[in-house]
């Protein structure tokens, strides 16, 4: 296969060898397609046997149900299975038009009704109430799930059974030809599957490989079919910026996870559906990574994909082909639903146990891990992981050219437990099982996918700023300004609510008609409203969107009403940003010192803050406790002709002690901070916490953080097949935009992009 999309023909269009056995060659295509495979018959028998066992257990446990003939139990199991199969098609249409929740309720009611009717009307069975029938259905499903687990079913593979069933049927002729001694080459057209392992640093994955926790990835690396390398996640090393870079090549549009928009006089939060839609409309040029027939699943932005699911910037539902059937199969199959339910509850119990164990052992640094996080961890590590995998498998079975999916499992746990803590590394086992399941699907998919794994950033361990300083960052800033700490607009955390919001909006809303990707690219200058394109269009697109979480009400002020000394203090990991919201434009160092003489010096000399970045007549300055570094020396030189500017090309790059000397690579840190200091909507002040032995101080309530500099948070990973060319002596990739261009080059190499 040469990689050209026009050269390979689907199997149904290729000439069939005349010497195939009679059973495979002389049957009509319809008969061959409908003929059950041995593995299908075995699966059906095994599923029915497990259902019979489950129903037997339910009857034994429930007094309201009795049996006088043992032959009635398999008959009842068969009836329930047939009803589930019959109602699947109409429920798919319901899910397409009215949303997954409605289809789930109707389907569950149909299954309970079928169970009640079988127990009530079949001879040899007696049931006295609907509740007994519902409990019998639940117990049966739990036993089926437990039986599958005992039999060695994959933690991820159980959600892709339908896809494997359909794919095996298409691959049957190939296997029969192989047995006949005439093997067929795997001449399927190529595809690209991008798996984003949210928050996994390259050193962390290598640790997991050495510990034997990711056997699939270990096998790929051992047999030489894959290569693992690192790329540099620039400041801000956050999911919105990196995802914008990976999928759109537009990382330069986003200064943090949340930021102050001067034109709108409010806080913009990247994982809010309305804001995510506006951000994408401003940065998209219509040629994202997924623009040419691709699909985005569980990502923050769409990459201009014509088909999307659980994408934060597309809150009104999917575009392109309807996928309601995936939700029906995922939530209504007894095995899938019961196993998902049991594993979700088990994940919550596991989190409570692990948090208590950390307290008893005195693990430090440590934060509280209660409240909604317990539920959100279970949702992301079980429900969303399984649903994302089912959706990816569905698109692989269809032959979607390029697919991108984001798994947030590790990132959420590492924020609360720490990047290398046992519970965080254990989540990588689950992600490795997902890769194993997708690898299995790839064997029977319409295309032969190259699976590429990438992370958006890493994480760095460390105590919170408040644990070290005794006060929050907003308290410190407002105190140095001589203000009441309660007067500041402050925000941080809430990242974990984004995927849940995406799921809720898809389940409770009908699937919308297809929309074309927005092609307008915003100017992005501060004060231009660069966080959105057409505000009216974005409002119409996101009307009625469900938003949950601590930041569901975005705090803001009407334009022109802010007091002159108003301030917003926003945290993105160990990157802090300060906006003087009552004053137009960006304040320079001289203006800031004139208004609040103690502010910059007080922040720069704080023992938990390494550097403060501020604009000046000499360009951006990185100010530390005992010196400063010019981040734009060429700009200062260019102003030397104007004595009032203060520019002097003869001045040293560093005065006093270099505030960036404590970072792993001071020059890389200077490059990153100079870039971050000129991003649209960036703060008047940028702060990065101290870094000691790879540990940072997060300005948020996190012991594993990312957003700034220090530790492993900037060492993201790229795991790719060696068949995708990248020279051994190639320079390390710097920034998500560089990774985007590498992915686009691979798309062209595979013939997936003009």
TIZATI-58670 format. One record per residue (C-alpha): residue number from 1; x, y, z. Coordinates in steps of 0.001 Angstrom, whole numbers. Example, Ala and Ser with C-alpha at 12.3 -4.5 7.8 and 13.67 -1.06 7.14 Angstrom:
BEGIN
resi c1 c2 c3
1 12300 -4500 7800 $
2 13670 -1060 7140 $
END
This chain:
BEGIN
resi c1 c2 c3
1 0 0 0 $
2 1398 3365 -1022 $
3 -714 5523 1284 $
4 -2763 7187 -1444 $
5 -6406 7350 -641 $
6 -7348 6701 -4253 $
7 -5361 3490 -4733 $
8 -6886 1065 -2238 $
9 -10371 -211 -2964 $
10 -12825 -1520 -351 $
11 -12896 -5285 -7 $
12 -16344 -5523 -1585 $
13 -15001 -3879 -4802 $
14 -11916 -6084 -5216 $
15 -11993 -9140 -7531 $
16 -12610 -12302 -5564 $
17 -10162 -15196 -6067 $
18 -11822 -17916 -8160 $
19 -10320 -20733 -6116 $
20 -11942 -19826 -2775 $
21 -13778 -22732 -1118 $
22 -17375 -23306 -2192 $
23 -18764 -22148 1131 $
24 -17134 -18744 715 $
25 -17150 -18210 -3052 $
26 -20465 -19512 -4352 $
27 -22749 -18026 -1689 $
28 -24328 -14703 -2562 $
29 -22845 -11607 -838 $
30 -26052 -11165 1187 $
31 -25931 -14736 2464 $
32 -22224 -14465 3244 $
33 -22818 -11223 5169 $
34 -25712 -12677 7184 $
35 -24108 -16045 7908 $
36 -23132 -16167 11578 $
37 -19504 -16741 12412 $
38 -18470 -19359 14928 $
39 -17247 -16647 17291 $
40 -20617 -14858 17008 $
41 -22484 -18067 17886 $
42 -20150 -18651 20796 $
43 -20655 -15105 22068 $
44 -24431 -15440 21783 $
45 -24467 -18761 23648 $
46 -22114 -17433 26323 $
47 -24229 -14281 26754 $
48 -27434 -16313 27058 $
49 -25817 -18688 29554 $
50 -24636 -15742 31674 $
51 -28147 -14250 31528 $
52 -29662 -17559 32639 $
53 -27202 -17701 35536 $
54 -27998 -14121 36515 $
55 -31737 -14687 36391 $
56 -31352 -17834 38479 $
57 -29454 -15865 41123 $
58 -32125 -13146 41088 $
59 -34931 -15683 41565 $
60 -33032 -17307 44423 $
61 -32525 -13949 46184 $
62 -35957 -12390 45690 $
63 -38901 -13756 47638 $
64 -41548 -12135 45370 $
65 -40323 -14354 42500 $
66 -40726 -18115 42449 $
67 -40213 -20874 39898 $
68 -41853 -24276 39451 $
69 -40064 -25332 36254 $
70 -36352 -24829 35693 $
71 -36870 -24771 31914 $
72 -38764 -21490 32313 $
73 -35590 -19650 33349 $
74 -33707 -19942 30010 $
75 -36967 -19151 28198 $
76 -37392 -15954 30242 $
77 -33737 -15017 29618 $
78 -34287 -15487 25893 $
79 -37377 -13259 25952 $
80 -35556 -10436 27738 $
81 -32612 -10677 25308 $
82 -34933 -10607 22285 $
83 -36820 -7560 23593 $
84 -33518 -5718 24119 $
85 -32565 -6503 20522 $
86 -35983 -5534 19070 $
87 -36230 -2144 20789 $
88 -32677 -1093 19859 $
89 -33585 329 16428 $
90 -36472 2581 17547 $
91 -34480 3709 20580 $
92 -31643 4811 18301 $
93 -34096 7109 16505 $
94 -35356 8403 19850 $
95 -31776 9147 20954 $
96 -31103 10988 17673 $
97 -34140 13233 18087 $
98 -34809 13577 21808 $
99 -31450 12872 23442 $
100 -29832 9919 25186 $
101 -31584 10375 28539 $
102 -35039 9918 26988 $
103 -33854 6838 25095 $
104 -32297 5461 28277 $
105 -35492 5865 30305 $
106 -37659 4341 27583 $
107 -35270 1460 26997 $
108 -34963 692 30689 $
109 -38741 722 30978 $
110 -38951 -1688 28030 $
111 -36487 -4068 29651 $
112 -38285 -3979 33008 $
113 -41590 -4553 31239 $
114 -40113 -7495 29337 $
115 -38744 -8980 32564 $
116 -42087 -8515 34329 $
117 -44042 -10021 31408 $
118 -41697 -13019 31191 $
119 -41926 -13678 34920 $
120 -45668 -13035 34983 $
121 -46922 -14877 31904 $
122 -44435 -17633 31096 $
123 -45455 -20968 32601 $
124 -43512 -22042 35671 $
125 -42703 -18497 36875 $
126 -44487 -16212 39349 $
127 -43796 -12552 40198 $
128 -45849 -10338 42487 $
129 -44645 -6781 41709 $
130 -42946 -4515 39190 $
131 -40248 -3704 41733 $
132 -39311 -7361 41922 $
133 -38981 -7474 38135 $
134 -36775 -4361 38168 $
135 -34542 -5826 40892 $
136 -34367 -9104 38980 $
137 -33160 -7215 35905 $
138 -30499 -5382 37926 $
139 -29236 -8544 39635 $
140 -29158 -10375 36312 $
141 -27124 -7599 34733 $
142 -24678 -7535 37658 $
143 -24150 -11290 37434 $
144 -23588 -11019 33663 $
145 -20988 -8297 34275 $
146 -19279 -10341 37010 $
147 -19238 -13429 34781 $
148 -17542 -11476 32012 $
149 -14937 -10193 34454 $
150 -14205 -13689 35804 $
151 -13874 -14936 32228 $
152 -11154 -12356 31632 $
153 -13082 -9635 29843 $
154 -11091 -6441 29302 $
155 -11931 -3428 31459 $
156 -12198 -1436 28230 $
157 -13028 -4130 25691 $
158 -16522 -4746 27054 $
159 -17775 -1475 25516 $
160 -16644 -2284 21974 $
161 -18289 -5690 21599 $
162 -20814 -4539 18992 $
163 -18109 -2993 16839 $
164 -15984 -6115 17033 $
165 -19010 -8214 16050 $
166 -19601 -6174 12903 $
167 -15919 -5901 12084 $
168 -15346 -9644 12435 $
169 -17994 -10280 9816 $
170 -16174 -8100 7313 $
171 -12861 -9773 8164 $
172 -14289 -13315 7843 $
173 -13539 -13649 4135 $
174 -9958 -12568 4705 $
175 -9469 -15241 7336 $
176 -11088 -17920 5163 $
177 -8763 -16985 2306 $
178 -5806 -17257 4666 $
179 -6865 -20758 5682 $
180 -7182 -21661 1994 $
181 -3527 -20855 1505 $
182 -4029 -17583 -378 $
183 -3442 -14859 2188 $
184 -4727 -11421 1266 $
185 -2550 -8373 1921 $
186 -3890 -5848 4400 $
187 -4617 -3243 1756 $
188 -7107 -1258 3776 $
189 -6822 2484 3379 $
190 -4859 4150 6195 $
191 -6340 6211 8974 $
192 -5015 8256 11891 $
193 -6241 7881 15475 $
194 -4963 10573 17866 $
195 -5318 9587 21532 $
196 -4716 12510 23909 $
197 -3562 11249 27315 $
198 -4421 14357 29284 $
199 -1706 15491 31686 $
200 665 12516 31270 $
201 4285 13683 31208 $
202 6819 11750 29159 $
203 8939 10894 32255 $
204 5802 9622 34027 $
205 4944 7288 31158 $
206 8504 5946 31142 $
207 8155 5259 34878 $
208 4903 3373 34227 $
209 6631 1346 31489 $
210 9459 385 33845 $
211 6932 -555 36546 $
212 5087 -2865 34151 $
213 1837 -909 34507 $
214 1242 -284 30789 $
215 1832 -3637 29065 $
216 392 -2582 25705 $
217 2648 466 25438 $
218 5587 -1586 26739 $
219 5029 -4146 23983 $
220 4899 -1433 21343 $
221 8205 2 22539 $
222 9901 -3372 23034 $
223 9088 -4716 19580 $
224 10317 -1491 17991 $
225 7015 -602 16366 $
226 6688 2625 18398 $
227 8883 5486 19487 $
228 8396 7587 22623 $
229 9723 11144 22712 $
230 9117 14383 24559 $
231 7873 17741 23337 $
232 7930 21053 25186 $
233 4549 22350 26375 $
234 4953 26126 26371 $
235 3544 28525 28927 $
236 617 28440 29474 $
237 919 24665 29738 $
238 -2850 24183 30048 $
239 -5385 21989 28270 $
240 -7136 24837 26377 $
241 -3920 26278 24952 $
242 -2397 22909 24082 $
243 -5625 21518 22599 $
244 -6020 24648 20497 $
245 -2488 24030 19265 $
246 -2807 20273 18717 $
247 -6130 20453 16858 $
248 -6050 23929 15263 $
249 -2424 25053 15286 $
250 -3667 28091 17225 $
251 -2157 27849 20716 $
252 -1228 31553 20569 $
253 -4875 32576 21031 $
254 -5179 31426 24652 $
255 -3274 32993 27603 $
256 -4475 30674 30395 $
257 -7293 28349 31424 $
258 -9422 31385 32318 $
259 -8787 35073 31728 $
260 -10216 38554 31979 $
261 -11749 39911 28762 $
262 -11575 43689 28871 $
263 -14088 44294 26086 $
264 -16719 42065 27688 $
265 -15751 43042 31251 $
266 -16047 39484 32446 $
267 -14123 36314 33090 $
268 -13765 33909 30168 $
269 -13524 30221 31163 $
270 -12259 27944 28420 $
271 -14226 24847 29423 $
272 -17578 26635 29590 $
273 -19590 25601 26521 $
274 -20422 29155 25449 $
275 -16884 30432 25910 $
276 -15344 27369 24247 $
277 -17588 27903 21211 $
278 -16632 31579 21029 $
279 -12919 30837 21403 $
280 -13017 28287 18601 $
281 -14958 30577 16278 $
282 -12277 33238 16774 $
283 -9289 30993 16141 $
284 -10535 28504 13542 $
285 -9522 28877 9913 $
286 -11538 25830 8801 $
287 -8378 23737 8274 $
288 -7992 22099 11657 $
289 -6532 18646 12126 $
290 -9949 16996 11707 $
291 -11334 19207 8958 $
292 -11257 16613 6169 $
293 -13903 14139 7258 $
294 -12587 13673 10801 $
295 -14261 13169 14159 $
296 -13585 14775 17561 $
297 -14601 12906 20731 $
298 -14322 14269 24261 $
299 -12037 17146 23296 $
300 -12219 20812 24283 $
301 -12213 22071 20677 $
302 -13388 20370 17513 $
303 -10365 20668 15211 $
304 -12972 21676 12573 $
305 -14314 18110 12568 $
306 -17600 17590 10702 $
307 -18562 14987 13344 $
308 -18239 15727 17061 $
309 -19246 14082 20319 $
310 -18777 15338 23886 $
311 -16843 18332 22537 $
312 -16997 21401 24784 $
313 -17043 23899 21922 $
314 -20013 22099 20325 $
315 -22423 21961 23293 $
316 -25595 21690 21212 $
317 -24779 18142 20144 $
318 -23104 16329 17310 $
319 -22663 17488 13762 $
320 -22583 15138 10838 $
321 -23900 11562 11078 $
322 -26264 10758 13931 $
323 -24751 8574 16637 $
324 -27699 7949 18962 $
325 -27257 4209 18597 $
326 -23939 4360 20458 $
327 -25661 5780 23541 $
328 -28412 3177 23285 $
329 -25930 303 23139 $
330 -23749 1773 25870 $
331 -26492 2458 28406 $
332 -29028 -268 27593 $
333 -27051 -3439 27121 $
334 -27245 -5215 30494 $
335 -23548 -6104 30462 $
336 -22349 -2612 29554 $
337 -24726 -687 31816 $
338 -24300 -2942 34838 $
339 -20550 -3084 34545 $
340 -20366 683 34122 $
341 -22587 1174 37179 $
342 -20612 -1233 39346 $
343 -17235 151 38276 $
344 -18435 3736 38815 $
345 -19507 2980 42373 $
346 -16299 1010 42901 $
347 -14223 3970 41724 $
348 -15929 6225 44281 $
349 -15233 3732 47063 $
350 -11625 3425 45863 $
351 -11143 7198 45985 $
352 -12491 7402 49544 $
353 -10169 4592 50615 $
354 -7103 6044 48883 $
355 -7704 9516 50327 $
356 -8055 8062 53826 $
357 -4909 5979 53341 $
358 -2964 9099 52330 $
359 -4122 10849 55518 $
360 -3216 7891 57741 $
361 227 7624 56171 $
362 858 11347 56442 $
363 1606 11705 52735 $
364 2828 15215 51909 $
365 2071 17376 50088 $
366 -1618 16569 50370 $
367 -4960 18309 49908 $
368 -8526 17432 50842 $
369 -10185 15149 48289 $
370 -13838 15075 49222 $
371 -17028 16613 47895 $
372 -17936 16468 44236 $
373 -14457 15314 43250 $
374 -15299 11772 44383 $
375 -18190 11617 41913 $
376 -16305 13432 39152 $
377 -13359 11030 39400 $
378 -15716 8077 38970 $
379 -17443 9748 36028 $
380 -14194 10498 34185 $
381 -12412 7222 34987 $
382 -15317 4901 34203 $
383 -18363 6385 32486 $
384 -16670 8916 30214 $
385 -13730 6629 29489 $
386 -16059 3821 28432 $
387 -18346 6075 26415 $
388 -15418 7735 24634 $
389 -13989 4325 23774 $
390 -17331 3142 22385 $
391 -17619 6286 20248 $
392 -14060 5946 18939 $
393 -14639 2281 18081 $
394 -17825 3217 16234 $
395 -15948 5719 14055 $
396 -13145 3225 13452 $
397 -15727 684 12305 $
398 -17167 3269 9907 $
399 -13770 4211 8542 $
400 -13603 7869 9616 $
401 -10230 9083 8209 $
402 -8901 10946 11268 $
403 -10201 10584 14830 $
404 -9121 12491 17947 $
405 -10144 11602 21502 $
406 -9137 13042 24875 $
407 -8970 10886 28031 $
408 -8848 12988 31217 $
409 -8521 10085 33699 $
410 -4937 10594 34832 $
411 -5062 14379 34851 $
412 -7991 14569 37281 $
413 -6502 12109 39769 $
414 -3000 13571 39573 $
415 -4336 17063 40363 $
416 -5631 15788 43705 $
417 -3169 13014 44562 $
418 76 13975 42807 $
419 1630 12982 39460 $
420 3553 9910 40674 $
421 1278 8737 43461 $
422 34 5151 43247 $
423 -3574 6064 42419 $
424 -2440 8307 39570 $
425 -226 5635 38039 $
426 -3011 3071 38434 $
427 -5186 5187 36158 $
428 -2590 4617 33435 $
429 -3396 902 33629 $
430 -6941 1716 32604 $
431 -5748 3904 29732 $
432 -3431 1128 28579 $
433 -6436 -1226 28535 $
434 -8232 1309 26327 $
435 -5318 1249 23879 $
436 -5433 -2545 23887 $
437 -9161 -2483 23092 $
438 -8677 46 20288 $
439 -5800 -2026 18937 $
440 -8194 -4987 18773 $
441 -10822 -2907 16977 $
442 -8128 -1781 14537 $
443 -7682 -5380 13398 $
444 -11214 -5401 11941 $
445 -11815 -1682 11247 $
446 -12513 -401 7737 $
447 -9175 1422 7780 $
448 -5803 431 9161 $
449 -5278 3164 11724 $
450 -1954 4477 12908 $
451 -2529 5083 16607 $
452 -635 8147 17865 $
453 -649 9058 21554 $
454 111 12597 22690 $
455 -327 14511 25912 $
456 -1244 18171 26166 $
457 1167 18812 29070 $
458 2584 17093 32125 $
459 2166 17865 35811 $
460 4448 19024 38612 $
461 4197 18004 42258 $
462 4174 20491 45110 $
463 2212 22043 47963 $
464 -292 24777 47292 $
465 738 28411 47560 $
466 -1648 28854 50456 $
467 -62 25932 52343 $
468 3362 27568 51957 $
469 2462 31252 52322 $
470 -436 30969 54723 $
471 -2603 33180 52485 $
472 -4063 32869 49012 $
473 -2564 34673 46035 $
474 -5503 37073 45743 $
475 -5134 37901 49452 $
476 -1453 38705 48961 $
477 -2066 40849 45861 $
478 -4897 42878 47362 $
479 -3039 43379 50644 $
480 -18 44790 48790 $
481 -2413 47076 46896 $
482 -3933 48262 50179 $
483 -7336 46774 49346 $
484 -9823 44484 51079 $
485 -8980 40907 49949 $
486 -12697 40226 49468 $
487 -12876 42889 46754 $
488 -10779 40936 44234 $
489 -12253 38809 41489 $
490 -10481 35481 41974 $
491 -10848 32157 40267 $
492 -9129 28805 40039 $
493 -10092 25133 39842 $
494 -13247 23707 38328 $
495 -11394 22146 35392 $
496 -12865 18719 36103 $
497 -16435 19915 35450 $
498 -15843 20462 31723 $
499 -16220 16845 30526 $
500 -19286 16376 32731 $
501 -20899 19473 31201 $
502 -20193 18097 27720 $
503 -21825 14774 28624 $
504 -24899 16396 30174 $
505 -25452 18620 27150 $
506 -25364 15642 24805 $
507 -27627 13422 26890 $
508 -30348 15958 27627 $
509 -30449 17754 24281 $
510 -31519 16522 20848 $
511 -28777 16083 18263 $
512 -28616 19151 16061 $
513 -28429 19370 12311 $
514 -24941 19611 10773 $
515 -23130 22918 10931 $
516 -20163 24048 8970 $
517 -16983 24782 10917 $
518 -16501 28451 11493 $
519 -13804 29884 9291 $
520 -13315 33355 10703 $
521 -10123 33940 12648 $
522 -10286 36671 15259 $
523 -7699 39366 15664 $
524 -6964 38315 19242 $
525 -5773 41696 20516 $
526 -6582 42629 24053 $
527 -9870 44452 24312 $
528 -11080 43319 20900 $
529 -13395 40679 22185 $
530 -11014 38155 20709 $
531 -12529 35353 22760 $
532 -15391 35196 20320 $
533 -16269 35789 16709 $
534 -19908 36619 16033 $
535 -21404 37019 19489 $
536 -24982 36761 18228 $
537 -24196 33546 16365 $
538 -22422 32082 19379 $
539 -25323 32995 21681 $
540 -27803 31341 19341 $
541 -25610 28294 19063 $
542 -25309 27829 22823 $
543 -28754 28955 23953 $
544 -30094 26762 26729 $
545 -26779 24997 27309 $
546 -26459 23172 30628 $
547 -23542 24333 32799 $
548 -22650 22859 36190 $
549 -19755 23385 38575 $
550 -18347 26134 40789 $
551 -17933 28626 37912 $
552 -21352 28126 36322 $
553 -22070 31821 36956 $
554 -19254 33840 35403 $
555 -18555 36908 37492 $
556 -18182 40153 35598 $
557 -18881 43875 35522 $
558 -20681 45991 32983 $
559 -18217 47919 30787 $
560 -17208 51194 32364 $
561 -18490 50384 35866 $
562 -15280 49001 37390 $
563 -13526 51028 40065 $
564 -10109 52370 39116 $
565 -8329 49996 41499 $
566 -10370 46884 40641 $
567 -8296 43745 40249 $
568 -8761 40185 39005 $
569 -6394 37474 40233 $
570 -6600 34220 38280 $
571 -4665 30984 38776 $
572 -3639 28353 36231 $
573 -1563 25892 38223 $
574 1618 27645 39296 $
575 1002 30434 36774 $
576 -772 33436 38267 $
577 -2170 36353 36291 $
578 -3254 39754 37574 $
579 -5451 42218 35654 $
580 -6089 45783 36775 $
581 -9624 45700 35434 $
582 -10487 49300 36219 $
583 -7822 50744 33925 $
584 -7831 50442 30115 $
585 -4990 48764 28283 $
586 -1992 47141 29888 $
587 -133 48896 32674 $
588 3655 49213 32546 $
589 6000 48776 35474 $
590 6233 52533 35976 $
591 2446 52947 35989 $
592 1997 50032 38364 $
593 4596 51368 40786 $
594 3028 54795 40685 $
595 -387 53404 41591 $
596 721 50693 44057 $
597 4372 51222 45062 $
598 4679 48006 47083 $
599 2971 45594 44694 $
600 5611 44379 42212 $
601 8460 44431 44747 $
602 6309 42668 47350 $
603 5366 39898 44907 $
604 8880 39490 43508 $
605 10459 39111 46959 $
606 7865 36684 48292 $
607 9581 33365 49127 $
608 6989 31297 47197 $
609 7155 33409 44009 $
610 10080 33015 41616 $
611 9410 35712 39052 $
612 6995 38496 38105 $
613 6690 39423 34427 $
614 5664 43016 33712 $
615 5775 45287 30680 $
616 8012 48353 30621 $
617 9542 50918 28326 $
618 12355 48393 27780 $
619 9976 45594 26863 $
620 8944 42721 29070 $
621 10897 42292 32284 $
622 11207 39197 34490 $
623 11613 40574 38010 $
624 12951 38384 40810 $
625 13870 38872 44467 $
626 17410 40057 43737 $
627 17540 40995 40078 $
628 15772 41176 36746 $
629 16105 39801 33244 $
630 15121 41541 30031 $
631 12936 39199 28003 $
632 12926 41407 24879 $
633 16454 42869 24633 $
634 16011 43675 20943 $
635 13023 45850 21797 $
636 15041 47861 24316 $
637 17785 48321 21741 $
638 15274 49543 19186 $
639 14168 52316 21546 $
640 17646 53556 22402 $
641 17270 56599 20165 $
642 14570 57966 22420 $
643 16062 59045 25748 $
644 12611 59149 27330 $
645 12091 55468 26610 $
646 14872 54397 28895 $
647 16206 52005 26272 $
648 19935 51285 26331 $
649 21418 48578 24099 $
650 24518 48529 26223 $
651 22674 47321 29262 $
652 23237 43727 30333 $
653 20579 41114 29701 $
654 20528 40370 33438 $
655 20911 42860 36254 $
656 21719 41397 39639 $
657 20777 37745 40031 $
658 18968 36055 37163 $
659 15435 35310 38444 $
660 15170 32448 35938 $
661 18323 30664 37111 $
662 16279 28293 39300 $
663 14403 26884 36301 $
664 15567 23783 34423 $
665 16522 25788 31313 $
666 16694 29551 31954 $
667 16817 30401 28252 $
668 13761 28237 27496 $
669 11996 29845 30455 $
670 12833 33313 29107 $
671 11547 32345 25665 $
672 8300 30982 27113 $
673 7647 33955 29376 $
674 8373 36435 26577 $
675 5832 34633 24410 $
676 3256 34343 27213 $
677 3670 38004 28072 $
678 2553 39036 24568 $
679 -403 36684 24138 $
680 -3805 38314 23593 $
681 -5731 39048 26795 $
682 -2699 38226 28943 $
683 -2498 39727 32419 $
684 -892 42999 33436 $
685 1301 40850 35687 $
686 2363 37217 35192 $
687 3677 35290 38174 $
688 5367 31903 38371 $
689 5907 30171 41694 $
690 9250 29005 43008 $
691 10677 25703 41777 $
692 12769 23573 44116 $
693 13873 20045 43228 $
694 11197 19879 40551 $
695 8427 20909 42964 $
696 6258 23978 42488 $
697 3645 25868 44507 $
698 270 25800 42770 $
699 -1839 28921 43127 $
700 -4848 26580 42898 $
701 -6021 23879 45313 $
702 -3859 21196 43688 $
703 -789 19143 44566 $
704 -335 18153 40929 $
705 -484 21237 38729 $
706 364 22656 35336 $
707 142 25984 33585 $
708 3492 27588 34284 $
709 7067 26327 34489 $
710 8894 23775 36605 $
711 8985 20036 37182 $
712 7549 17734 34525 $
713 4605 19932 33530 $
714 6346 21119 30342 $
715 7564 17641 29284 $
716 4616 16328 27281 $
717 4810 13031 25389 $
718 4514 11903 21784 $
719 4186 8151 21205 $
720 3975 7276 17532 $
721 4509 4317 15181 $
722 7995 4185 13716 $
723 6317 3787 10322 $
724 5398 7476 10558 $
725 8614 9140 9536 $
726 10411 11435 11952 $
727 14214 11577 11697 $
728 16196 10314 14682 $
729 18183 13549 14693 $
730 15107 15786 14469 $
731 14996 18691 16900 $
732 12583 18276 19838 $
733 9180 19767 19148 $
734 8556 23069 20945 $
735 4942 24054 21481 $
736 1625 22445 20575 $
737 1591 24259 17236 $
738 4737 22372 16225 $
739 3062 19061 17120 $
740 45 20082 15012 $
741 2267 20624 11979 $
742 3923 17235 12551 $
743 501 15558 12704 $
744 -574 17342 9521 $
745 2616 16112 7813 $
746 1736 12549 8838 $
747 -1793 13029 7497 $
748 -335 14005 4144 $
749 2064 11060 4304 $
750 -949 8758 4769 $
751 -2980 10464 2061 $
752 -5567 11790 4523 $
753 -5142 15457 3681 $
754 -4806 17353 390 $
END
